[in-house]
Amino acid sequence: MFPALETELKQETLPDPYEDFMHHHLQYYGYFKAQKGNLPNSAAHQRVWKTSPRYELNGSFGEKQDLISDTLEKETFLWPTCLSSTGHAQVDAVNRDSLMLSSPLLRSRQLLYDELDEVNPRLREPRELFSFFSSRGPLQAPRWPIECEVIKENIHHIEWVPPQPEYFYQPTGDEKVPEIVGEDQGTVVYQLDSVPTEGAYFTSSRIGGKRGIIKELAVTLQGPEDNTLLFESRFESGNLQKAVRVGIYEYELTLRTDLYTDKHTQWFYFRVQNTRKDVTYRFTIVNLLKPKSLYAVGMKPLMYSQLDAITYNVGWRREGHEIKYYKNNMDDGQQPLYCLTWTVQFPHDQDTCFFAHFYPYTYTDLQCYLLSVANNPIQSQFCKLRALCRSLAGNTVYLLTITNPSRTPQEAAAKKAVVLSARVHPGESNGSWIMRGFLDFILSNSPDAQLLRDIFVFKVIPMLNPDGVIVGNYRCSLAGRDLNRHYKTVLKDSFPCIWYTKNMIKRLLEEREVLLYCDFHGHSRKNNIFLYGCNSNSRRHWLHERVFPLMLSKNAPDKFCFDSCNFKVQKCKEGTGRVVMWRMGILNSYTMESTFGGSTLGSKRDTHFTVEDLKSLGYHVCDTILDFCDPDQTKYTQCLQELKELLQQEIHKKFNNFGQDMDLDGNWSDIPLSDIESSTSGSDSSLSDGLPIHLLSIADELNQKMILKKPKKKRLQTRKQRNEQYQKNYLMRELKLTENSTPGRARFASTLQKQPTFLKNPENSSASIIRNETPRLNETQLSGRDKDSSLDQPLTSLVLPKNKEIIQSKKPGFTASCSPKRSTNSSLGPAPDVKPNWPRTRYSATRKDRTAMAVYPSLHIYTYP
């Protein structure tokens, strides 16, 4: 094939210029990775490689010089310039006649060979669409809109857990309410120049943001005695529009709205320098939009001192006094604004401090974490990192697939899936900390984590909206819209993150059942952690969607509040991930809301949540999944029984409020659950803003194309089929003419009309009744259990349709539904007197002996509700 190159391999002679050019050309495209004159045969090289310490294993991603481009684990072949005498003997002993076919340097990248090249080669995994970060180089730099100025400094914070609980601020009623004076009576000490707002739209991005020299926006100090604070927020996730000095130590702050919008001001994260110790400063944010906030009931802002972090290893902590949340007295004729004011004393002179709404978690933080996972030789075996898509600005949206390798294709196909996502709202960083805790546990060597990886396939999207996280938005993407209201969108190019997420889940549902979908969020009005779900319309799965939240409240009683959970599906929430996934057939579809504040429950009552508290909830999610799918159905049936009792109490409470007293023992379960629950709206952003003006015409065109693409009627191909259809139509017309005179014939005609359907499906009609009751849910997806298993018997009354309950109650061993439990406690939370037995030893045999795992593939078929 290359005679001059083969001559060079056998004789140390120089090739002609053309062969030298071809050698470098092919080396550039990955077909060569060695020094000239040292090309050992594949088989001998593999034996040398086994024992040579010069061959390394790394986790690089997508490098042009790498021979292998596997995502998580690739072998970098470092060919030695010299071999030992034994190595040369091995090389010389191998037949070199088939050099072009056997040498790994000249093969295609896409083929994998065994140690001695004696079996057929196999294809490796597909190459990545996008290049990933390298373990030997810098991380992939974030891409910013070209309007944004970005400072060159790298902002990094240490993780730290306060040794003592951080209690809520207790309002005294004497807090000062400063009057807003604005820049007319104050001095502007910091202000962003060009910020795109409503009317503008995203056009392009680049690493580093705006071109040109970065301006110094802070004021210039007049000397060492000048005590003016120096503000900055032009870094990743930063958000501060303007700072006005209205007193010696008082500042009014204006937050930047989400880019390309004129609203959504909640998240703040900025830096101050030139501090003075033992001096009381007052900060007042003047343009918040929500009329209610946790700051009004004791929540404190977060502060970070750089000197404390360096000297004492102290990180973020809750600080602030005289905290007040009130309405702004300046009415601009538009939407009302609200203010947050607080006082603080800095711990050091000439310190650099940061303030934030919640613990920041940036896109770079995520990349650093994923890089550590990719370079871990153990975790990378069961955690595959892929690029789901690129965001509008070109930042990678990462997708993690976590599962243990299966022994057989049948075992792999039997696994159910769990889908988790976070940060669709970029300002809700608490979702990232819960996700971090989940990943820490599921990637660990804990027996429970290994068991979960054995029986499930986890699809994890840790940051759905990287663009919003990078620029410091609170709720929107660079499209200027809330992504969690556009899961039904057809605009792939404008909303790529959620379009590809929905498409990934749609393909996943075609492969296997998805047991659970959960999207991690943050909540600014309620304390504790809770879930929003979707009421099932199916009698077969009545109340089943509430079992997982109730179990989670029992596993994390000091953090998770079942009382705050809601399962009502509102029209304004039809575009959310939770509702869209539920309509696609995922029964257990949830939005997890974690507070920006803290807990009002148990041992953590009236204390702020730390990052460890949120990370621990990620572990509790894993723990609850195991409880939910335990082959021993005791916990599941106990929770269902408790839910029925709690629901009866709530129904009686509703009737008592209306002054009615009804006996609901016979028909209480027929009352629609949506009539019992209140609204789930907990934010001012519940309603969708619709599409931006520049996208309306595109959406109309796509929708029109989808309408025009109607399936064409299939034409009859043969004369026999046309004759049969003609005779059938003629017979039906004759029967209709005699319908009034001969009722029996009429019944025969109606039977004839239905006959083709019954011939196609000669089964009991009850199955079709179930399908008609739940048109959105796939029967095979919702009941993956073995029908002959005895584990279904305790739940018989819960899974049978209503028209079979009476028949089933006559069978021996059937337990009728329990009578309503009369109790003065009418809340929807766990009854204090009901304490189900929670055995803490799950799968004990498996935990002790991992060789017993061979029996667990059958769990995927019949044990899950």
N, C-alpha and C positions, 0 to 999 in steps of 0.2 A: 504493500500500500504506500509506504514511504521508504523507498530503498535506501536513500541516503541516511535517513534516521536509523534504520536497522543496521546499516554498516557502522554507524557511529557507536551503536550499542555493543557490537562485537569487536570492533577495532577502534581504538581511540584516535580517530581521524576527524578532521573538521568537515562538516557538511557544506554543501554549496549554499550560496546566499538564499536561494528560494526555499530550501529545506529549513534553513535557520529561521526565515520569516514564518513559515508554516508552524514551526515548533512554538515560537512565541505567540502566534495567533491562537493556536489551540490551547496553549497554556492559559491565555487570558480568559478563555471561555470555560476553563475548568477541566479540560481533558488531560492536562499535565500538571503535576504538582511535585516536582522533584528536580534535583540538579542533573545536568547533563552528565552522561558517563556513569550514572549510578542508578540503573533501572532494574532492580531485582525482579524475579518472577513472582507472581502472586502467591503461590503456595508456600514457597520458601519464605517470602516476606511475612506472611501471616504467622508462621512459626516463630520467626525472630521477634515480631511485634508482641507476641504473647509474653516474652520474657524481658523485653527492653524497657528500661525506665524512661527512655527518651520519647516515648510515644505517650501523649497526654490525652485526657478526656476533658472536654469543656462544654459550656452551654452557649456558645455563640449563636447568633441569629442572622441568617441571611447575608453572610459576608461573601463578597465576590471571590475571595481567595480560597474559600473553603470547598473541599471536594464533596462533602456531604452537607445537605441543607435541612436536615431534620430539625424540627422546632425545638425540642426540649433536650435532646442528647445527641451529639455528633462527635465522631472521632476525627481529630486533626492528625493527619499523617505527617509526621515530621521525619522525613527520610534522613538517616544519618549519613554524614559525609564519609564516614569510614566504618567498616564492620570489623568485628573480631575475626580471627582466623577461622573459627568454627562457623561464623556467619558466612564468610566467603566460601567455605567448603559447601555449605548448604546451598548457596546460590549457584555455584558452579555445577552442582550435582543435578540441577533441574533442567529438563529439556526446554530449550528456548525457541523451538521451531514455531510455536504458535504464540509469539510475543504479542501480536496485535489483538488477539482474542482473549488472552489470559491475564495480561498485565492490568492491574487496577488503575494504572495511570492513563490508559487509553480507552477504558470502558465508558459507557454512558453513565451519567450520575444517577439515573433512575433505577439501576439494577443493583440488587444486593446478592452477594455470593456467600456460600458457606466457607468453612476454613480451608478446604482443599479443592474447592471449585468442582466437586464431583456430583453435585445435584443441579437441577435446573435453577437458573437465577429467578428471583422474584422482584417485583416492583416495590420501591419504597413508597412512603407516604407522599401525597402531592406536595409540591413546593408551595411556600406561602405566597399570597398575592402581594403582600407588603413586607418590606424589610423590617426586622425587629431590631431591638437594641442589642449590643454586643457586650459580652462580659469583659472584653479587653478595651472597650472604648467608652465614650460618653453615652448617656441615655439619649433617647430620641427627644430633641428639644421641642417644647410646646410651640404650636403655631398660633399666632394672634391675628386678629383683624388688622388691616393696614392702617386703621385710624388710631390704634392704641399705642401709646408710648410705654416702653417697658425698660426699667432700670436693669443694669447688668449684674447686680448683686444677687447672690444665691441666698434665699431665706430658708433657714432650717431651724426646727425646734426639737428639743428633746422630749421624750415621753416620760411622764412622771405621775405618780399616784400620791395624792395628799395623804399624809399619815393619819390625819384626823378627819372626821366627816365635815363637809362644808355645808353649814345650815343655811336655810333661806333667810333673807333679810326680813326682819320684823318691822313693818311700818309703824311709826309713832304717831302719825297724823300731823306732825309739825314740820314735815319736809317742805323746803322752800320750792316755790314754783317760779322760776326765773322768767321774766318777760322777754320775749324774743325781740331783739332790736335790729338784727340784720347788719349788712355791710354799710348801710348809710351812717350808722353811729359807731361802727367798729372798723377793724383793720383786717383786710384779707391777707392771711399768711400762707394760704395754700389754695390752689384752684387749678383743676384740669382745664385745658384749653378747648380741645375739640373732642366732644363725646357724641357719637351718633345716637339720636333719639328717635321718637316717632316720626314717620315719614321717610326716613332713610332706611336702607336695607343693606345686608352684607353683600360685598362684592368679591373680595379676595383676601388672602392671608399670607403671612410670611413668618419665618422664625425671627423672633425679636420685635415683631410688630412694626411700628412706623419707622420709615427710613429717616436717616439724618441724625444729627446730634441730639442727644437727650437733653432737654431743657432742665434747668434747676428751678423747680416750682416753688420751693420753700424760700422764705425771706432770707436775706443775708444778715447775719449777726453783726452788730456794730462793735462788739468787743466782748471780752470775757464776762463782763457784768450784764450783758444782755441775756435775759432769762426767757426770751420767746421760744416756745416749743417749735420744733421743726417736724412737720408732718410729711408722710409719704405713704402711698398705697399703690404705686405702679409696679406691683409685683404679682406673682401668681395668686389668684383668689382674692386679691386686695380690692377694697371698695371704699372709697372716700372721694367725694366730688369737690368739696370746698371746706375750708376752716377759716372762721372769722374770730379774731381776738376782740372780745367785748369787755374785758377787764384784765387786770394784771395777771390773774391766774384763771380766767374764765374764757371758754371757747365755745362757739356755736358751730356745729358740724352739720354738713349737708351730704347725704349719701347719694351716690350715683344710681340712677334707675337702671334696670336691666337694659343692655344695649339694644338699640332699635325699638325701644318702647318708651313710654312716659310714666311707667309705674313699677310696682314690685320693689319697694324699698323695705328691706327687713334685715338682710345679712350685712354685717359690717366687719371689717378687718383692716387695720391700719397701724402705722408705726409712728412713734413720737421719739424725738431725741432732744438733748440739751435739758434734761430734767433737773429739778432741785429737790433735795431731800427735806422731809419734815415740813412740807408746804402743802396746803390743801388746794388741789385743783378741782375745777368743776367743768364737766363736759356735758353739752346738751345737743342731742341729735334732733333736728327740727322738722324733718320731712318724712316721718314714718306714716304708713297708710292704714294700718289695722287699728280699729277702735278699741280692741281688747288685746291684752298681752300678758304673758307670765311675769313680766317685770312689775306689773301691778300687784302681784300676790307673792313677791319675795324673791324672784329670780335675780341673780347678780351677773354683771358682765364678767368676762374673763380677761386677765392681765398676765403678761409674760415679761419678766425682767431678764435681759441678756446677761447682766452681771451676776444675778442670782443663779442662772443656769450654768455659767462658767465656774463660779466660785463654790456654790453649794449644791449643784446638781438639782435645782428646783425649777420645775417647768410651769405650765399654765396653772393658774389658781383663780378662784372667785374673789373678786375685790369690789368694793363700792359701798358707799354710805349715802344717806339721804336720797335714796332711789325713788323716783317719781315718774309715773307715766300719765300724761295728761294731754288734753286737746290744745292744739296750737291756736293762739289768739289772732294770728294773721290770716285773714280770709282772702284768698286770691280769686274767689268766684268759681273755682273748680271744685274738685273733691276735697273734703276736709283732711287736714294733716294733724298728726299727733307727735308729741315730743317725748323723749326719754332723757332724763337728767340724772347725774350721779356725781359724787365727789370721791376723790381718791388721793392718797399720799404715796409718792414714789419712794422706793426703799434706798435709792442711791443718787448721788449727784452725778451729772454727766452720764446718765445711763441711757440705753436704748431699750424702749419698752414697746409692747404690742397690745392692742385691745381687739377683742373679737366677740361676736355674738355667740359662737360655740367653738369647740376645739376644731381648728382647721385640719382638713385632709385634702391635699392638693393632687393634681394629676401626676406631678413628679413623685409624690409619696407613693402613689399606687405603682408607678413604674419601678421604683426601688424595691418594693415588696415583691412584685412579679419577677424581677431579676433574681432576687434571692431564691425564689421557688424554682426558677428555671435552672439555676446553677447548683441546686441541691440534687445530688445523684439519686437519692431515694425518692423524694417527692416527684421528681420529673418522670418517674416511671409510671405513675398513675394520674398525673395532672398534665394534660395537654393544653398548651397555650396557643390560641389562634387569634387571627384578626377577624372579627365579625364584619367590620366595614370601616370606612373612613367617615369622620364627621364632616360637617360643612367646611370647617377650616382645614381639614386634612389631618386631624389627629386620629390616632388609631383607637377604635373601640374594641377592647379585648374581650375574648370569650374563653372561659376555662371549662374544659370537660374533665371531670374528676370521677374515676371509677377504677377498680382493680381489674387487671386483665382477666378475661374469662377463659376457662379451660376448653370450652366447646362453643361453636356458634349457637347452639340451642340455649346454652346458659346465658350468653350475651343477649340474645333476643328476648329472653324472659325478664330481663331487668326492667323495672319501671324507672321513670325519670322524675327528677325534682328540678325546677327552674327557679333561680333566685337572681334578683337584680337590685341595683341601688343607684342613687344619685341621678335619677331622671330630673329631679329638682336640685340644681347645683348648690344652693345655699343650705341644704339639709345635710350637713356633713355627719350628723349622728348616724345616718344610714350607712356611711362608709365604715364607721367604727364597729357597728354590728356585723357588717360583712367581713371585716377584718377578724373579728372573733370567730365567726363561722369558719373562715378559711384556716385559721390557726388550728382549730380543732379537727376539721375534716382531713387536713393534711398531716396530722400527727400520727404517731404509732399507737395511739390508744386502742384497746380492743373494740370499743364501741365505734370508733372511727373506721377501723378496718372492716367491721361488720357492715357499716353503712356503705362503704365503697364496694363491698362484695355484692350487695343486693340492689344498689341503685346506680343510676347514671346521673350525676349532678351537672347541670348546665348553669354556669355562673357568669353574669355580666356585672363586674364590680363597679363600673362607671359608665352609665348610659349617655351622659351629657358632658363629655370632657370639655367641649368648647365653653359651656357656661361655667364650669368649675374654674377653668383657666382665667377667664376675664372677670370673675367675681360676681356673676349674676346670682340672683336669689331663686328665680323660678323658670326662666326661659332659656331657650337655645339661641343661637345666632339668627335663627329665623324670626326672632321676636315673638315667639309663641310658646305656651306651656306644652311641652311634649306629652305630658300625661293627659291631655285632652284630644290627642290626635292619633291614637292607635288605630283608628279606622281609615287613616289617610291613604290615598293612592299616589301621593307625591313622593316618590322614592328619592328624588334628587334634593328635595327641600327638607325632608325629615328622614334622612337615611338611617339614623340610629334606631328609631322605633320601627321603621319599615322592615329592616333586616332582622330585628328582634322578633317581630311577629311572624315573619317568614320562616325563621329558624324554628320557632315553636310549632308552626303549622307542619313543617316537614317532620319534626320530632313526633308529633301526634300520629303521623302516618306510619312511623316505625314502631312505636311503643306507647303504652299508657303513661300519661303524666299525672302523677299522684298529687303533686303540690306545686302551685305557683305562688311566689311571694315577692312583692316589691317593697324595699325598705325606704321609709320616708321619715320626716321629722314633723313635729307639731308644735305650734307656737302659742296655743291657748290652753291646752290641757297638760296636766302632769301625768306621770307614769307612762307605760307602754301598753298599746292595745292594737287590735286588728279590726279592719273593715273587711267584711266578706260579702257573699251573695246568697240570699235565700234560695233554696232549691224548690222548684215547682213540682218536683217529682215525689209522689207518695213513697216511692221505693227508697229515696234518700232523704226523707224528711228529718230535719234537725242534724243531719250528719255533718254539714258544713260548720257546725258550732262545736264539734267535738275537739278538734285540734286546738282552737283558742282556749277552751276550758282546761284541757290538759296542760297547756303552756302556763296558764295561771296557777296551776297546782305545782308545777316544777319551778316557777320563779314567783313565789307569792309576794315578795317584797318589791317587785319591779313591775309585774304585769297585772293589769286590772281588767278583769272580764266585764265588769260593770260598764266600762267605756266602749266595749266592742259594739259594733253595729253591722247589720247584715241587709240593710235596705238598699235596693238598687234604684237610684234616682235617675231621672232623664238627663240631668246635667252631668252625670258621671258616666254616660254611655261610651264616651271616648277614652276612658281610663284603661290602663293595662289590666286592672283587676276585673272589670266587667267584660272587656273584649275577650280575655282568655277564658272567662266563665262561659261566654256564649260559644266559644270554640269547642267546649266540651270538658274543661277542667273544673271538676266539682269543687275542689278545695283551692280556690283562687282568692288571694288576700292582698291587702295593703297593710303593711306593718307601720304603725305610727309610733315613733319614739319622741319623747318630749325634749325640748331644749332645756327644761328645768331639771326636775328631779322626781323623787318618789313621795307619795303620801301614804305608803303602805308599810306595815310591819316594822322590821328593825331599821329600815332606811327612811322612816317617816320624816318629812320636812328637811331632807338633805338633797343636795345637788347630785346628779349623776356624774361620775367620772368616766374616763375612757375605759377603765377596767370593768365598770358596771355594764357598759354597752357591749363590750367584747364578751362578757360572760353570758349575755343574752344570746349571742351567736352560738355558744355551746348549748344553751337550753333549747334552742331550735332543733339542734341535732338530737338531743336527748328526747324531745317530744316526738320527733319522727319515729324513733325506735318504739316509744310507748304506743304511738298511733298504729303501728304495724306489728305489734307484738302478736305472735301466734296465739298466746293466751289472751282471749277476748274479755277478760274480767274488767280491766280498766275501761275498755271501750263501752261495754254494756253499762257499767256504773255511771259513766259520763252521760250516756244517752238517757238513762233513767233520771239523773239529776237535772238534765236539761228540760225534760218533760215537766218535772215538778216546778222548776223555776218559771217556765212559760205559763203554766196554769196560774201560778201566783200573780204573774204580771197581767194576765187576762182578767182575773178577779179584781185586781187593782184598778184597771181601766174601767170596768163596769161600775165599781164603787165610786169612782170619780164622777161618773155620769148619773149617779143616784139610782142605779139599777142593781138588782140582785137576781142573778140567774144561775140555774143549775146546769153547769157545762159538762157534767160527767160523760154525757153521751155524744156531744158534737163539738166539744171545744177544739179538737184538733183540726176541724174544718175551717176555722177562722184564718184568713190570710195573715201570714206573719208580717207582711208589709204594713198592715193596718195597725199593728201593735207598736212598731218601732218608730222612733222619731227620725228626723233628717240626719244624714251623716255630714252635712256641710260644716266644716270647721275652719274655713278660711274664706277670705274675700276673693279668692281666685278660683272659686268653684266653677264659675261660668266660663265657657270658652270665648275667646275674643274673635273666633273665626280666623280665616286665612288673611294674610296681608294682601293689600290691593294688587301687588304685582304678581301674586300667585293665583288669583281668582280665575283668570282666563285659562290658565294651564289646567287647573282642577276641573273646570267645566268641560274642556276638550277631552280629558281623560275619562270623565264620567260619561260623556256622550258616546265615546268609542265603546265603553263597556256595555252601554244600552243597545248599541247597534249590533253588537256581536251576539245575536240570539242564535241558539242552535237551530239549524235548518231541519225541516221534516225529512225523515229518511224515505226515499222513494222505494216503492215496491219493485223488486227486480224481475219477478217471474210472472207469467200469465196465470199460473195456478194461484198465486197469492192474490192477484187482483180479482180473480173469480170468487175466491173465498170471501174476500172483503165485500164484494158486490152482493153476494147471497146473504151475508149477515146483515147488511144494511137493509136489504129488501125485506127480510124476515122481521126486523125490528119495526119497520114502517107498518107492515100488516098487523102486527100485534098491537101497536098503538091505536089502530083504527077500531079494534074490537075491545079496547080496554074498558070502556064504560058499560058495554053490554055484558061482558063476561069477566067478573072480578077475578076468577081463578086464573084466567089467561093473563091478567095484569100481573098477578103475583109471579107467574111463570116468566113473564117478560123481565121483571126486575131481577129474578134469579138468573136469567140468561145473561143479563148485563153484567152481573158480578162474577159469572162463572169463570171467565178467563183469569181473573185475579186469584180465585181460589185454586184453580188448577196450577198456577205458578207457585203458590204458597199454601199447600194443603195442611198447614199447621193450625194449632189452636189460635183463635183470634185474639186471645188475651195479650199475646206479644205485641200485636199491632196497636192495641189499646194503650199499652205502656209507651210505645213510640209516639203515639199521637199526643200523649200527655207531656212528653219531654222532647219536642222536636229538635232542640239544640244539642242534645246529648247523645253520643254514640253508645248504644247498648253494650257493645263489646268492650268499649273503653271503660265503662263504669262498673262492669262486673267481670273482673278477671279471675275470679275464684273458681275453683273446681266445684261443680255443682254437687258432686257426691261427697264432699268433705263434711264431716260432722261439725266443723268450726262454724258453719253458717247457721246451725240450729238455734243458738241462743238469740240470733238476730232475726228470726223468721218473721216475727210480727212487725219488724221495722222495714223489711225489704219487700214484703209482698204488697201488691197493689190492693186498693181498698175492696175490690169486688171479690177478693179471695180470703179476706180476714175471717169471715164467718165460717167458711169451710175449714180453714186451718185451725180455728179454735176448737173444733170437734175432735182433732187428732190428739192422741195421748202425748203427754209431755209438753203441750203448748201452754205458755204462760200468757194470760190476758194482760192487757195494759193496766198498769197500776192505777189505783184510784188517786185523785188529786190529793196532794199533801197540803193540808191546811196549816198555814204558818203566818205569823205576823210579819215575817220578813218577806217583803214583796219585791225586793230588788232582783235584778237579773244576774247578780254575781253568785259565786258559790255559796251555798247555804252553810252557815257556821256549824250547824249541828250535823251536817252530812260530811263525813270524813272517810272517803273510800280508801280501801286498803291498797297502797301503792307499793308492791314488792319491788325493791331496788335492784334485784339480781335478775337481769335479763340475759337470756342465752348463756346461762352459766357454763354449760358444756363447751360452748364455742370459745368463751373467754379463756378457759383453762387450756384447751387443746385446739390449736388452729387446724389440725388435720381433720377435724370433724366437720369442716366447712362443706364437704361434698354433699351434705344433705340439704343445704340451704337454697339451692336454686329453685326447689319446689315452692319456697315461700312466695316467690313472685306471682304464683299462679292463683293461690286460693286464700291467702291469709289476710290480704289487705281489704279494708272496707271500701 
